[in-house]
C-alpha cells in the first residue's frame, strides 16, 4: 500500500488572525480524519480475508 502526500501552501496560514488560523487547522484536521476513516473498510476487509485464510490453513496442518 503506497502513501502519497501532497503539500499545499496556504497564504492564510501566514495570517496573524488567530481565530482564522485555528479554524483552518480544525478544518484541515477534520478533512484529514475523514479521508483516513474512509480507508478503514478496505483495511478491515483485507484483515478479515487474512484471518479466514489463516483459519483454513490451520485446519490443514497436523499437530
Secondary structure, DSSP 8 states (H G I E B T S, - for coil): ----------GGGG---HHHHHHHHHHHHHHHHHHHHTTHHHHHHHHHHHHHHHHHHHHHS--
